[in-house]
Amino acid sequence: MPRRKTAKRRRAPAATRLRKLMNRARDMEAPLCEATELVNALRALGDGMLADYNQDGRSVVAVAQAALLRLEVLERAWSQLMDAGERRAA
């Protein structure tokens, strides 16, 4: 039985793909900044607990520090993506 030829899907031009990628990356900026601010608030809460001699603040600070380290890595990757996209677009 002969097979039907299927139409090949054309790949979008590189400029279009880059534009879409950059738009998605820009959409990530606000949630990323918001997450960083929330983790900083959590760390401040833990610091306040420690200032009142509440030892439970140590675990809050430790969790916040771990989250901040991961967010910094994510922010660096996001920044590199934006820089690379802007260089390619120029």
N, C-alpha and C positions, 0 to 999 in steps of 0.2 A: 504494500500500500504506500503510495508516494506521500511524503510529508509536505505539508503546506509551508510555504515560506512565510516566516513571521517578519513583520517590519522591524527593522532595527531601530531602537530608540536612540535618537540623536542626543549626544552629550552636550550639555549647556557649555557655552564658551567659558574660558577660564576667568574672564573678567566678571561674568555673571555669578559664577560659583564663589569667587572671592568676595563679591559684594554681599552675597547671602551670608557667607561665613562671618564677615565683619559685622553685619547687622545682628546676627545672633550673639556675637561676642559683646557688642554694645549693650544688648539686652541683659547680659549677665552682670554688668557693672553695678547697677543699683542693688540687686540682692546680695552681691558679694560685699559691698560696703556696709549694707545693713547687718549682715551676719557678723562682720568684724566689730561693728559698734555694739551689738548685743553681747558678744563674747567679752569685749572690754568692760561692759557694764557688769557682767557676771564676775569678772576678776575684781572689779572695784567692790562689789558686794562681799566677796570673800575677804578682801583686805580689811573692809569695815568690821567683819566678824572677828578677824584676828586682832584688830585694834581693841575690841571689847573682850579680849581674852577667851573667845569662843574657839576652841580647837577644831570645830567642824569647818571653820573657814579654810583650813589647810587643804581639804579635799576639793573645795570649791575653787580655790586658786589653782590647784594642780590641774583640774579639768579644764579650766579656762586657759591656762598656759599651753596645754597640749592642743587645744582647739586653735589657739592663736598661731601656733607653729604651723599647723596644717593650712590655715587660712593664708599665712604669709607665702607658703609654697604655691598655693593656688593663685594668689594675687600676682606673684612673679611670672607664673606661666601665662596668666591672662595678659599681663603687660607685654610679654614677649610676643604673644600672638597678635596683639594690637600693633606693636611696632613692625612686625614682619608684614602684616597686611597693609599698613600705611606705606611701607617701602615699596611693596609690589604694586600698589595702586598709583604711586607717583611716577 
